[in-house]
């Protein structure tokens, strides 16, 4: 068994969101700085030096962890800013940084040997050889697994690596090519892996028309919602497109991941942490979701065999979900 | 494996008659009243935020159940009422949803998914304002209200939290 088991890691896009997570039972929060060094680079979101210091003080005061995401890819001209961000995180006293770029891992492990490193989902490591490589060369201590593996495949990774594993538990789903997806850049000109945002605000336009609410990305119509339909995030992967005369979700339907019912299995596998998606969401969302997952994880730890997700938990999570469905994603599938 | 979602969306609404009565208010005095109240209270706690790029932008808040549109801009001295001409961003929701957002009881993305909040125009400016306001703690804003009014706000929040 790992030293930690089913830590609840919650998103914080702002100081009030961090406090909401801590106050409602998160074991740790993850956050980013106010620039494109992280993959939620949206206007007005994230932390500057002052709010980072206050957030760390608040979390540590209640014995919770703060993880800082530096999970985009620096370019040669901007490398120094990413390295400065590593220095900022180390000096601020975060508990770990979450990295995707091997060059940055090399810098962090050499410059700050005592700083704990986590492998971001953006690193796209889906097999134990890759994870062990990062462990051996850079001392990575935890890996966030991409949402492409079934639970038996997660178990296989777990058996062959000393690195702690963190799984996504809840939140928006994407087309599951994390760290490698360039789809947004075809319409926006910005790659999410370097710009730090998929469908950045400057490219998005919503407009209510007589035909319904239209979503456009740099002028490209990606969806039109009738009045009764739920809306999704304005990303190309979740748009409806005309393909051979038929208009439908050609890539994927807006759907949220919800793995509450898999918690006993994650517990049995020795999964170190469960991650809640949504740094772009408000403190109200963070409070609601953290509260449910805290209760669920406590219930599993108390009695995994008899664990059943409560109806009220599922209703609460469904209420804040994107799309009209929730799914177990790739974790539950018979094929490999 | 997918399961159908339950429809657990909170739908607190103004009584229709109240909406109709308030809807008779002319927009300009309503905007003036909103701007004045805002500047006398929460602006004190918001003026230190980084408003670069927001100054001079024109905003429109459409309260759809009151059929009321508030037009204003952000200046260095606070909000200023504007004529209803070409806003940069338009926020549309019901009065109760705006109140729940202001009291930090509702998540804007949840309202958007459920088609109860619409942001039209310059999305980046709209998201920035939303995120900046989310970054201010509710207790900080509450401090800006005079004592009795602050207690009314807290009471309203507590009541709405239970619904």
Interface residues (C-beta under 8 A of the other chain):
Chain A: X13 X14 X15 X16 X17 X19 X42 X43 X44 X45 X51 X200 X201 X202 X204 X205 X206 X207 X208 X213 X225 X227 X229 X230 X231 X232 X255 X280 X281 X282 X283 X284 X285 X288 X314 X315 X316 X318 X319 X320 X321 X322 X323 X324 X325 X326 X327 X328 X332
Chain B: X1 X2 X3 X4 X5 X6 X8 X9 X10 X92 X104 X105 X106 X107 X108 X109 X110 X112 X113 X114 X115 X118 X119 X120 X121 X123 X124 X125 X126 X127 X128 X129 X130 X131 X132 X134 X135 X136 X137 X138
